[in-house]
Amino acid sequence: MGNRQNVFEGSSAIRDFLDPGKNTYLPLVELPSTLNPFAGDNVRIFAKLMNMMPLGNVKAAPAFNMIEEKYLNGELEGVRKIVENSSGNTVSSVALVARHFGINDIQSYVPSEISWHKLLMLLFFGVEPIVNVEPENPDEGDPNSGVSKAKKDAEQDDVLNPGQYDNQANPRAHERWTAAQIWDQTDGKIDVFCAGLGTTGTIIGNSRYLKAKKPSLQVVGAMRAPDNYVPGVRTEKLLKLVGFDWGKHVDTIERVETALSYQLSLEMSRSGIIVGPSSGLALAGLQQYLGDLKARNGLDELGDKETGEIICVFPCPDGPLPYLDEYFKYIDKSHFPSIQNEDLLLNKP
Ligand SMILES: Cc1ncc(COP(=O)(O)O)c(C=O)c1O
């Protein structure tokens, strides 16, 4: 053990490993010009690899912060079970963190559109899924939504609903860790931040921290285009179920389609940045924003007045593997190699 960096040991080793404050910074990686159509305009685009958190997804940060805050406030006493509404990442992260705070029984409402492998992932981590058909056009507090059902279940004394859609510990996690890291890693030179809108914790936490440091920062929120699917991200209609006042933290909204999100995720993955569909959505939202601005006013209003450089950052929430079969559904097969001797395969889907 010559090099002591990144070692977690002793009785709290795994809990420390899951604590974002006790980990090294997550990578910030600049995209090559093949993935940055604005490279010739002095635009630099950086991917913040939240998928490289110990639990493999962005939700490890809010999960840890929500559970730790409840613990520090004495709200975990007597809690036997946790119930959350989640597209998969939050509840698996919550489950793995909560076990280190003595809670083992974890249930999750999951949308009926959840991908099969994501569901298998929940079973793998020991989370009990409850499939829910989400209302198509819900109002806040709609009793048929998984968000409301999880809240209702937590009316029992020994059940806790972390409540990622209105629990301030969610955006605060991003202020504490994600945004603070991005600020340091860009030497305060970040000009544009673009993220997908799910619970909106990522966009609120980053916007709050970064705009306080640099009021000229532009925050772009990327949502799913109507009737388009991207796991972890919501459409405008589904965002009505989110309790946070996210609109005031966002300067521009971009609506992004499924196929483009999956395509850009595939391209990033093939370049060596192995990230999932919602990472593609965030990059697509950023590209749409820059393209619109360039066509309307030019990009001069952004960026450093001396160097002319425009620094953009988008977070990558998770990896592609839980959604692998979906890439073959949303991307034309001409983008994939063919299988030689396919007829010899013993196991075919
Ligand atoms: C894969 C994925 N992408 C994006 C998001 C959106 O992040 P946020 O909930 O912070 O808005 C989530 C949130 O669950 C997610 O799981």
The ligand as an SDF file (V2000), in Angstrom:
LIG
                    3D

 16 16  0  0  0  0  0  0  0  0999 V2000
  -30.6190    8.4770  -15.8250 C   0  0  0  0  0  0  0  0  0  0  0  0
  -31.0330    9.8000  -15.2710 C   0  0  0  0  0  0  0  0  0  0  0  0
  -30.8570   10.8950  -16.0020 N   0  0  0  0  0  0  0  0  0  0  0  0
  -31.2450   12.1120  -15.5710 C   0  0  0  0  0  0  0  0  0  0  0  0
  -31.8360   12.2790  -14.3620 C   0  0  0  0  0  0  0  0  0  0  0  0
  -32.2930   13.6480  -13.9680 C   0  0  0  0  0  0  0  0  0  0  0  0
  -31.6280   14.2080  -12.8590 O   0  0  0  0  0  0  0  0  0  0  0  0
  -32.4510   15.0690  -11.8220 P   0  0  0  0  0  0  0  0  0  0  0  0
  -33.3590   14.1360  -11.1320 O   0  0  0  0  0  0  0  0  0  0  0  0
  -31.4260   15.6090  -10.8830 O   0  0  0  0  0  0  0  0  0  0  0  0
  -33.2090   16.1090  -12.5480 O   0  0  0  0  0  0  0  0  0  0  0  0
  -32.0420   11.1610  -13.5700 C   0  0  0  0  0  0  0  0  0  0  0  0
  -32.7270   11.2700  -12.3030 C   0  0  0  0  0  0  0  0  0  0  0  0
  -33.2310   10.2980  -11.7460 O   0  0  0  0  0  0  0  0  0  0  0  0
  -31.6410    9.8860  -14.0290 C   0  0  0  0  0  0  0  0  0  0  0  0
  -31.8220    8.7640  -13.2930 O   0  0  0  0  0  0  0  0  0  0  0  0
  1  2  1  0
  2  3  1  0
  2 15  2  0
  3  4  2  0
  4  5  1  0
  5  6  1  0
  5 12  2  0
  6  7  1  0
  7  8  1  0
  8  9  2  0
  8 10  1  0
  8 11  1  0
 12 13  1  0
 12 15  1  0
 13 14  2  0
 15 16  1  0
M  END
$$$$
